[in-house]
Amino acid sequence: MKAGLVFSFLLSWKASDVPQLAQHLTEKIHYTSPSSQNEIIELDGRGVEGTLVSKVQNNGVWSLIADETSDISHHEQLSLSFQTVSQELEEHFF
């Protein structure tokens, strides 16, 4: 499935829970072009990065776990998990 179709599907799915998004999607301009999608993804990424940096700075205890394995087509796939510790252990998968 192409990224644009996935993005449109996710927007439609989320609109069932968020009335403002449903209203927005009925308007003439949707902001679902590839450049708009890339901008939204980049902004979300910056938000996640800022949250994790803040947690490391506040908690002081963290770890990064990297694991690599082959997928069904024999391409190596890298997964990263980032853990922080405060009152409880939090794990964030990339």
C-alpha distances in whole Angstrom, upper triangle without the diagonal:
4,7,8,7,7,10,11,11,13,15,16,16,18,20,22,24,25,27,27,23,23,26,24,21,24,25,25,23,20,20,16,16,15,18,19,16,17,20,19,18,21,23,22,22,26,26,25,27,30,30,30,33,35,35,36,39,40,40,41,39,36,34,31,30,28,26,25,23,22,18,18,18,21,19,21,20,22,22,24,26,29,32,34,37,39,41,38,35,32,29,26,23,21
4,6,5,6,9,10,11,12,14,16,17,18,20,22,24,24,26,26,22,22,25,23,20,22,23,23,21,18,17,13,13,11,15,15,13,14,17,17,15,18,21,20,20,24,25,24,26,29,29,29,32,34,34,35,38,39,39,40,39,36,34,31,30,28,27,25,24,23,20,20,19,22,20,22,20,22,22,24,26,29,32,34,37,39,41,38,36,32,29,26,23,21
4,5,5,6,9,10,10,12,14,15,16,18,20,22,22,24,23,20,20,23,20,18,21,22,21,19,16,14,11,11,9,12,12,9,10,14,13,12,15,17,16,17,20,21,20,22,25,26,26,28,30,31,32,34,36,36,37,36,33,31,28,28,26,25,24,24,23,20,21,20,23,20,21,19,20,20,22,24,26,29,31,34,36,38,35,33,29,26,23,20,18
4,5,5,6,9,10,11,12,14,15,16,19,21,20,22,21,17,18,20,18,15,18,18,18,16,12,11,8,8,7,10,10,8,10,13,13,12,15,17,17,18,21,22,22,24,26,27,28,30,32,32,34,36,37,38,39,38,35,34,31,31,29,29,28,28,27,24,25,24,26,24,25,23,24,24,25,27,28,31,33,37,38,40,37,35,31,29,25,23,21
4,5,5,6,9,10,11,12,14,15,17,19,20,21,21,17,17,20,18,15,17,19,18,17,14,13,10,11,11,14,14,11,14,16,15,15,18,20,19,20,23,24,24,26,28,28,29,32,33,34,35,38,39,39,40,40,36,35,33,32,30,30,29,28,27,24,24,24,27,25,26,24,25,25,26,28,30,32,34,37,39,40,38,36,32,29,26,24,22
4,5,5,6,9,10,10,12,14,16,18,18,20,20,16,17,20,18,15,18,20,20,18,15,14,11,12,12,15,14,11,13,16,14,13,17,18,16,18,21,21,21,23,26,25,26,29,30,31,32,35,36,36,37,36,33,32,29,29,27,27,26,25,25,21,22,22,25,23,24,21,22,22,23,24,26,29,31,34,35,36,34,32,28,26,23,20,19
4,5,5,6,9,10,11,12,15,16,16,18,17,14,15,17,15,13,16,17,18,15,12,11,8,10,10,12,11,8,10,13,11,10,14,15,14,15,18,19,19,21,23,23,24,27,28,29,31,33,34,34,36,35,32,31,29,29,28,28,27,27,27,24,25,25,27,25,26,23,23,22,23,24,26,28,30,33,34,35,33,31,27,25,22,20,19
4,5,5,6,9,10,10,13,15,15,16,16,12,12,15,13,10,13,14,15,13,10,10,7,10,11,14,12,10,13,15,13,13,17,18,16,19,22,21,22,24,26,26,28,30,31,32,34,36,37,37,39,38,35,35,33,32,31,31,31,30,30,27,28,28,30,28,29,26,27,26,27,28,29,31,33,36,37,38,36,34,30,28,25,24,22
4,5,5,6,9,10,11,14,14,16,17,13,13,16,15,12,14,17,18,16,13,14,11,14,14,17,15,13,16,18,15,15,19,20,18,20,23,22,22,25,27,27,28,31,32,32,34,36,37,37,39,38,35,34,32,32,31,30,30,29,29,26,26,27,29,28,28,26,26,25,26,27,29,31,32,35,36,37,34,33,29,27,24,23,22
4,5,5,6,8,10,12,12,15,15,11,12,15,14,12,15,17,19,17,13,14,11,14,15,17,15,12,15,16,13,13,17,17,15,17,20,19,19,22,24,23,24,27,28,28,30,33,33,33,35,34,32,31,29,29,28,28,28,28,28,25,26,27,29,27,27,24,25,23,24,24,25,27,29,32,33,33,31,29,26,24,21,20,19
4,5,5,6,9,10,10,12,12,8,9,12,10,8,12,14,15,14,10,11,9,13,14,16,13,11,14,15,12,13,17,16,15,17,20,19,19,23,24,23,25,28,28,29,31,33,33,34,36,36,33,33,31,31,31,31,31,31,31,29,30,30,32,30,31,27,28,26,26,26,27,29,30,33,34,34,32,31,27,26,23,22,21
4,6,5,7,10,10,11,12,8,8,11,11,8,11,13,15,15,11,13,11,15,17,19,16,14,18,19,16,17,20,20,18,21,24,22,23,26,27,27,28,31,32,32,35,37,37,37,39,39,36,36,34,34,34,34,34,33,33,30,31,32,34,32,33,30,30,28,29,29,30,32,33,36,36,37,35,33,30,29,26,25,24
4,5,6,8,9,12,13,10,9,13,13,11,14,17,19,18,15,16,14,18,19,21,18,16,19,20,17,17,21,21,18,21,24,22,22,25,27,25,27,30,31,30,33,35,35,35,38,37,34,34,32,32,32,32,32,32,32,29,29,30,33,31,32,28,29,27,27,27,28,30,31,33,34,34,32,31,27,26,24,23,23
4,5,6,6,9,10,8,8,12,12,11,14,16,19,18,14,15,14,18,19,20,17,15,18,19,15,16,19,18,16,19,21,19,19,23,24,23,25,28,28,28,30,32,32,32,35,34,32,32,31,31,31,31,32,32,32,30,31,32,34,32,32,29,29,26,27,26,27,28,29,31,31,31,29,29,25,24,22,22,22
4,5,5,6,8,5,5,8,9,8,10,13,16,15,12,14,14,18,19,21,18,16,20,20,16,18,21,20,18,21,23,21,22,26,26,25,27,30,30,30,33,35,34,35,38,38,35,36,34,35,35,35,36,36,36,33,34,35,37,35,36,32,32,30,30,30,30,31,32,34,34,34,33,32,29,28,25,25,25
4,6,7,10,8,7,10,12,11,13,16,19,19,16,18,17,21,23,24,21,20,23,23,20,21,24,23,21,24,26,24,24,28,29,27,29,32,32,32,35,37,36,37,39,39,37,37,36,36,36,36,37,37,37,34,35,36,38,37,37,34,34,31,32,31,31,32,33,35,35,35,33,32,29,29,27,26,27
4,6,9,8,8,12,13,13,15,18,21,20,17,19,19,23,24,25,22,20,23,23,19,20,23,22,19,23,24,22,22,26,26,24,27,30,29,29,32,34,33,33,36,36,34,35,34,34,35,35,36,36,37,34,35,37,39,37,37,33,33,30,30,29,29,30,30,32,32,31,30,30,26,26,24,25,25
4,6,5,6,9,10,11,13,15,18,18,15,17,17,21,23,23,20,19,22,21,17,19,22,20,18,21,23,20,21,25,25,23,26,29,28,28,32,33,32,33,36,36,34,35,34,35,35,36,37,38,38,36,37,38,40,38,38,34,34,31,31,30,30,30,31,32,32,32,30,30,27,27,25,25,26
4,5,5,6,9,10,11,13,17,17,15,17,18,22,24,25,21,20,24,23,19,22,24,22,21,24,26,23,24,28,28,27,29,32,31,32,35,36,35,36,39,39,38,39,38,39,39,40,41,41,42,39,40,41,43,41,41,38,37,35,34,33,33,34,34,36,35,35,34,34,31,31,29,29,29
4,5,5,6,9,10,11,15,14,13,14,16,20,22,22,18,18,21,20,17,20,22,20,19,23,23,21,23,26,26,25,28,30,30,30,34,35,34,35,38,39,37,38,37,38,39,40,40,41,42,39,41,41,43,41,41,37,37,34,34,33,33,34,34,36,35,35,34,34,31,31,29,29,29
4,5,5,6,9,10,13,12,10,12,13,16,19,19,16,15,18,17,14,17,20,18,17,20,22,20,21,25,25,24,27,29,29,30,33,34,34,35,37,38,36,36,35,36,36,37,38,38,38,36,37,38,40,38,38,34,34,32,31,31,31,32,33,35,35,35,34,33,30,29,27,27,26
4,5,5,7,9,12,13,11,13,14,17,20,21,18,17,21,20,17,20,23,21,20,24,25,23,25,28,28,28,30,33,32,33,36,37,37,38,41,41,39,39,38,38,39,39,39,40,40,37,38,39,41,39,39,36,36,34,34,33,34,35,36,38,37,38,36,36,32,32,29,29,29
4,5,5,7,11,11,10,13,15,18,21,22,18,19,22,21,19,21,24,22,22,25,26,25,27,30,30,29,32,34,34,35,38,39,38,40,43,43,41,42,41,41,41,42,42,43,43,40,41,42,44,42,42,39,39,37,37,36,36,38,38,40,40,40,39,38,35,35,32,32,32
4,5,5,9,8,7,10,11,15,18,18,15,15,19,18,15,18,21,19,19,23,24,22,24,27,27,27,30,32,32,33,36,37,37,39,41,41,39,40,39,39,39,40,41,41,41,39,40,40,42,40,40,37,37,35,35,35,35,36,37,39,39,39,38,38,34,33,31,30,30
4,5,8,8,6,9,10,13,16,17,14,14,18,18,16,18,21,20,20,23,25,24,25,28,29,29,31,33,33,34,37,38,38,40,42,42,40,40,39,39,39,39,39,39,39,36,37,38,40,38,38,35,35,34,34,34,35,36,37,40,40,40,39,38,34,34,31,30,29
4,7,8,8,12,13,16,19,20,17,18,21,21,19,22,25,24,23,27,28,27,29,32,32,32,35,37,37,38,41,42,42,43,46,46,44,44,42,43,42,43,43,43,43,40,40,41,43,41,42,39,39,38,38,38,38,40,41,43,43,44,42,41,38,37,34,34,33
4,6,7,10,12,15,18,19,16,17,21,20,19,22,24,23,23,27,28,27,29,32,32,32,35,37,37,38,41,42,42,44,46,46,44,45,43,44,43,44,44,44,44,41,42,42,44,42,43,40,40,39,39,39,39,41,41,44,44,45,43,43,39,38,35,35,34
4,7,10,11,13,17,17,15,17,20,20,19,22,24,23,24,27,28,28,30,33,33,34,36,38,38,40,42,43,44,45,47,48,46,46,44,45,44,44,44,45,44,41,42,42,44,42,42,40,40,39,39,40,40,42,43,46,46,47,46,45,41,40,37,36,34
4,6,8,10,14,14,11,13,17,16,15,19,20,20,21,24,25,25,27,29,30,31,33,35,35,37,39,40,41,42,44,45,43,43,41,42,41,42,41,42,41,39,40,39,42,39,40,37,37,36,36,37,37,40,40,43,43,44,43,42,38,37,34,33,31
4,5,8,12,12,9,11,14,14,13,15,18,17,18,21,22,22,24,26,27,28,30,32,32,34,36,37,38,40,41,42,39,40,38,38,37,38,38,38,38,35,36,36,38,36,36,34,34,33,33,34,34,36,37,40,40,41,40,39,35,34,30,30,28
4,6,9,9,6,8,11,10,10,13,15,14,15,18,19,20,22,24,24,26,28,29,30,32,34,35,36,37,39,39,37,37,35,36,35,36,36,36,36,34,35,35,37,34,34,31,31,31,31,31,32,34,35,38,39,40,39,37,33,32,29,28,26
4,7,8,6,6,9,10,10,12,14,15,15,17,19,20,21,23,25,26,28,29,30,32,34,35,36,37,39,39,36,36,34,34,33,34,33,34,33,31,32,31,33,31,31,29,29,28,29,30,30,33,34,37,38,40,38,36,33,31,27,26,24
4,5,5,6,9,10,11,12,14,15,16,18,20,21,23,24,26,27,29,30,32,33,35,36,38,39,40,40,37,37,34,35,33,34,33,34,33,30,32,31,33,30,31,28,29,29,29,31,31,34,36,39,40,42,40,38,34,32,29,27,25
4,5,5,6,9,10,10,12,14,15,16,18,20,21,22,24,26,27,28,30,32,33,34,36,37,38,38,35,34,32,32,30,31,30,30,30,27,29,28,29,27,27,25,26,26,26,28,29,32,34,37,39,40,39,37,33,31,27,25,22
4,5,5,6,9,10,10,12,14,15,17,18,20,21,22,24,26,27,29,30,32,33,35,36,37,37,34,34,31,32,31,31,31,32,31,30,31,30,31,28,29,26,26,26,27,28,29,32,33,37,38,40,38,36,33,31,27,26,23
4,5,5,6,9,10,11,12,14,15,17,18,20,21,23,24,26,27,29,30,32,33,35,36,36,33,33,31,32,31,32,32,33,32,31,32,31,33,30,30,28,27,27,27,28,28,31,32,35,36,38,37,35,31,29,26,25,22
4,5,5,6,9,10,11,12,14,15,17,18,20,21,23,24,26,27,29,30,32,33,34,34,31,31,28,29,28,29,28,29,29,27,29,28,30,27,27,24,24,23,24,25,25,28,30,33,34,36,34,32,28,27,23,22,19
4,5,5,6,9,10,10,12,14,15,16,18,20,21,22,24,26,27,28,30,31,32,32,29,29,26,27,26,27,26,28,28,26,28,27,28,25,25,22,22,22,22,23,24,27,28,32,33,35,34,31,28,26,22,20,18
4,5,5,6,9,10,11,12,14,15,16,18,20,21,22,24,26,27,29,30,31,32,29,29,27,28,27,29,29,30,31,29,31,31,32,28,28,25,24,24,23,24,24,27,28,31,32,34,33,31,28,26,22,21,19
4,5,5,6,9,10,11,12,14,15,17,19,20,21,23,25,26,27,29,30,30,28,28,26,27,26,28,28,30,30,28,31,30,31,28,28,25,24,23,22,23,23,25,26,29,30,32,30,29,25,24,20,20,17
4,5,5,6,9,10,11,12,14,15,17,18,20,21,23,24,26,27,28,28,25,25,23,24,23,24,24,26,26,25,27,27,28,25,24,21,20,19,18,19,20,22,24,27,28,30,29,27,23,21,17,16,14
4,5,5,6,9,10,10,12,14,15,16,18,20,21,22,24,26,26,27,24,24,22,23,23,24,25,27,27,26,29,29,29,26,25,22,20,19,18,20,19,22,23,26,28,30,29,27,23,21,18,17,14
4,5,5,6,9,10,11,12,14,15,16,19,20,21,23,24,25,26,24,24,23,24,24,26,27,29,30,29,32,32,32,29,28,25,23,21,20,21,20,22,22,26,26,29,28,26,22,21,18,18,16
4,5,5,6,9,10,11,12,14,15,17,19,20,21,22,24,24,22,22,21,22,22,24,25,27,28,27,30,30,30,27,26,23,21,19,18,18,17,19,20,23,24,26,25,23,19,18,15,15,13
4,5,5,6,9,10,11,12,14,15,17,18,20,21,22,22,19,19,18,19,19,21,22,24,26,25,28,28,28,25,23,20,18,16,15,15,15,17,18,22,23,25,24,22,18,17,13,13,11
4,5,5,6,9,10,10,12,14,15,16,18,20,21,21,19,20,18,21,21,23,25,27,29,28,31,31,31,28,26,23,21,19,17,17,16,18,18,21,22,25,24,22,19,18,15,15,13
4,5,5,6,9,10,11,12,14,15,16,18,20,20,19,20,19,21,22,24,26,28,30,29,32,33,33,30,28,24,22,20,18,17,15,17,17,20,20,22,22,20,17,17,14,15,14
4,5,5,6,9,10,11,12,14,15,16,18,18,16,16,15,17,18,21,23,25,27,26,30,30,30,27,25,22,19,16,14,13,12,14,14,17,18,20,19,17,14,13,10,11,10
4,5,5,6,9,10,11,12,14,15,16,16,14,15,14,16,17,20,22,25,27,27,30,31,30,27,25,21,19,16,14,13,11,13,13,17,18,21,20,18,15,14,11,12,11
4,6,5,6,9,10,11,12,14,15,16,15,17,16,19,20,23,26,28,31,31,34,34,34,31,28,25,22,20,17,16,13,15,14,17,17,20,20,19,16,16,13,15,14
4,6,5,6,9,10,11,12,14,15,13,15,15,18,20,23,25,28,30,30,33,34,34,31,29,25,22,19,16,15,12,13,11,14,14,17,16,15,12,13,11,14,14
4,5,5,6,9,10,10,11,12,10,12,12,15,17,20,22,25,28,28,31,32,32,29,26,23,20,17,13,12,9,9,8,12,13,16,15,13,11,10,9,11,12
4,5,5,6,9,10,10,12,10,12,13,16,18,21,24,27,30,30,34,35,34,31,28,25,21,19,16,14,11,12,10,13,14,17,17,16,14,14,12,15,14
4,5,5,6,8,10,12,12,14,15,19,21,24,27,30,33,33,37,38,37,34,31,28,25,22,18,17,13,13,11,12,12,15,16,15,13,15,14,17,17
4,5,5,6,8,9,9,12,13,17,19,22,26,29,32,32,35,37,36,33,30,27,23,20,17,14,11,10,7,9,9,12,12,12,10,12,11,15,16
4,6,5,5,7,6,10,11,15,18,21,24,28,31,32,35,36,35,32,29,26,22,20,16,14,10,9,7,9,10,13,13,12,11,12,12,15,16
4,6,6,9,10,13,15,19,21,25,28,31,34,35,39,40,38,35,32,29,26,23,20,18,14,13,10,11,11,15,16,15,15,16,16,19,19
4,6,9,11,14,17,20,23,26,30,33,36,37,40,41,40,37,34,31,28,25,21,19,15,13,10,10,9,12,13,14,13,16,16,20,21
4,5,8,12,14,18,21,24,28,31,34,35,38,40,39,36,33,30,26,23,20,17,13,11,7,6,6,9,11,11,11,14,15,18,20
4,7,10,13,17,20,23,27,30,33,35,38,40,38,35,32,29,26,23,19,17,13,11,8,8,8,12,13,13,13,15,16,19,20
4,7,11,14,17,20,24,27,31,32,36,37,35,33,30,27,23,21,17,14,11,8,6,6,8,11,11,10,11,12,14,17,19
4,7,10,14,17,20,24,27,28,32,33,32,29,26,23,19,17,13,11,7,5,4,6,9,13,12,9,9,10,11,14,15
4,7,10,13,17,20,24,25,29,30,28,26,23,20,16,14,10,8,6,5,7,9,13,15,14,11,10,9,11,12,13
4,7,10,13,17,20,22,26,27,25,22,19,16,13,10,7,6,5,6,9,12,16,18,16,13,12,10,10,10,11
4,7,10,13,17,19,22,24,22,20,16,14,10,8,6,5,6,8,11,14,18,20,18,14,13,10,10,9,10
4,7,10,14,16,19,21,18,16,13,10,7,6,5,7,9,11,15,18,21,24,21,17,16,13,12,10,10
4,7,10,13,16,18,15,14,10,8,6,5,7,9,12,14,18,20,24,26,23,19,18,14,14,11,11
4,7,10,13,14,12,10,6,6,4,6,9,12,15,18,21,24,28,30,27,23,21,18,17,13,13
4,7,10,11,9,8,5,5,7,9,12,14,18,20,24,27,30,32,29,25,23,20,19,15,15
4,7,8,5,5,4,6,9,11,15,17,21,24,27,30,34,35,32,28,27,23,22,18,17
4,5,5,6,6,7,10,12,16,18,22,24,28,31,34,36,32,29,27,23,21,18,17
4,5,7,10,10,14,15,19,22,25,28,32,34,38,39,35,32,30,26,25,21,20
4,6,9,10,14,17,20,23,27,30,33,36,40,41,38,34,32,28,26,23,21
4,6,9,13,15,19,22,25,28,32,35,38,40,37,33,31,27,26,22,20
4,6,10,13,16,20,23,26,30,33,36,38,35,31,29,25,23,20,18
4,7,10,13,17,20,23,27,30,33,35,32,28,26,23,21,17,15
4,7,10,13,17,20,23,27,30,32,29,25,23,19,17,14,12
4,7,10,13,17,20,23,27,29,26,22,20,16,15,11,9
4,7,10,13,17,20,23,25,22,19,16,13,11,8,6
4,7,10,13,17,20,22,20,16,14,10,8,6,5
4,7,10,13,17,19,16,12,10,7,6,4,6
4,7,10,14,16,14,10,8,6,5,6,8
4,7,10,13,10,7,6,4,6,9,11
4,7,10,8,6,5,7,9,12,14
4,7,6,5,6,9,12,15,17
4,5,7,8,12,14,18,20
4,7,9,13,16,19,22
4,6,10,13,16,20
4,7,10,13,16
4,7,10,13
4,7,10
4,7
4
